[in-house]
Amino acid sequence: MKVILSRKGMDSMSGGMASPILPDGTLLSLPIPDNTSNLQYKAVFYRGQSLQEIIHQLKPGFDFTKNAACHLDPDVYDEIQPKPAGWKPAFGQWGIPAEHLDKLKVDIGDIFLFYGMFKQTVQRPDGTLHFVKGAPIQHIMYGYMCIGEIEKLNQKYPWHPHNQNTKHENNRLYLPDEYATFHYDESLVLTQRGQKKRSLWQLPSFFAENDIEISWQGKNKPVLNNGFAVLNSVARGQEFVITAHTKKQEQNLYNWVESLIHIGTKPAEVCKMKPIITEIHNNDLKKGVFTNTQFIFFAESGAMGEPGSVMLITAGGSIFHCNYCFGDVSLNKLCRCIPVLKECNFNVLEDTIRISDEWKHEYLGAGNHLLIRNDIYDRFKEAISDAEYPEDIYLLWFDAAWDIIEKQNSSKLLFDMKTPEELLLLANKAILDSVPMTDEEEVEYDSAYGYDI
């Protein structure tokens, strides 16, 4: 078995943008522009929305007057519509890349791993799709094809772009006996984590051994670094053929590909929630982000424990924490973002606690308070029924709250639980440790290293 890392989809030289990681984790590879094709972006639909609409949302300046038509290849997305009569998934190749595949004896039973440039997106409240500002652009594997048949140019599949253009040498179609597209998982990312150059790849350690090679790399060889094989991959080239020269390496390669396919094609997982606390700061306090909050823990400035602590748990399982005494969060701004806090009066000594009609209050002792939305309050009271004193509730409240939130989301998909505003905030917080290229750096880098279509 040979494995071919096959670079496809838009990049900075062809289309001028990355393909989107959709909010539900789908890796949607956008086909490159091709003015010799008779298939227009506006005529291709993904889940009811045309590729033209999707591209326009992500890159409003995309010039459809010059780039109206697209090169839909590989044609492997089952969700792409319309499907012509007799459709089969297919991948075409011609010219020098095809000669390269022939030279290395790529044949039936070998596997293409398709990869491209991808960037995380978020859906705004108005339904439009946007790239997450500052999110890194990475090389990510988005699908595979196990070769079942190789067809020379013919008219059996007239809709495929390689059957619409007959002037190229070595023109052929690869047809699968197995294929699929992937949902995002970190193990599908080729780009080494936490650095700017997306063609610097992080591969399994066995790639750094002498008895396995990747074609088209010239003098570039994978080097062992912190348990991974790091490869400074060449930018030119479309088909990088991986060949194992020993039985051991064949097995390593097979196991790697098998694990990628298993991870990439597993059904979208229902909620398997983890209580991860996200620290927020003053510039994170924006209107609409916390509207889905179900529990609010509030510590007075003189409370025992952590004075000034505020913790929010949303219906989607996001946990946010800040401190208005010892952090950079303004209590006034916090109250503007979460109006129920502004309406509250926590005068326990005088027994004059005032709270919004939509919420219930539990005193946790020593200046600590808990607000619970009305519609889940009965479930919360049942969960803490063993508590006799406020101090008991203080110890029990988080586990009880989390159990309620977890059960509420037990049948939901991971990306369906949170509001667009939550997802945007969490995505921005998640990428703070990465160092993405600026737009200018991306153009300069791709130009210098000769990215071709």
Secondary structure by P-SEA (a helix, b strand, c coil): cbbbbcccccccccccbbbbccccccbbbbbcccccccccccccccccccaaaaaaaacccccccccccccccccccccccccccccccccccccaaaaaaaaacccccbbbbcccbbbbbbbcccccccccccbbbbbccccccccccccccccccccccccccccccbbbbbbbcccccccccccccccccccccccccccccccccccccccccccbbbbbcccbbbbcccccccbbbbbbccaaaaaaaaaaaaaaaaaaccccccccccbbbbbbccccccccccccccbbbbbccccccccbbbbbbcccbbbbbbbcccccccaaaaaaacccccccccccccccccccccbbbbbcccccbbbbcccaaaaaaaaacccccaaaaaaccaaaaaaaaaaaaccccccccccaaaaaaaaaaaaccbbbbcaaaaaaaaaaacccc
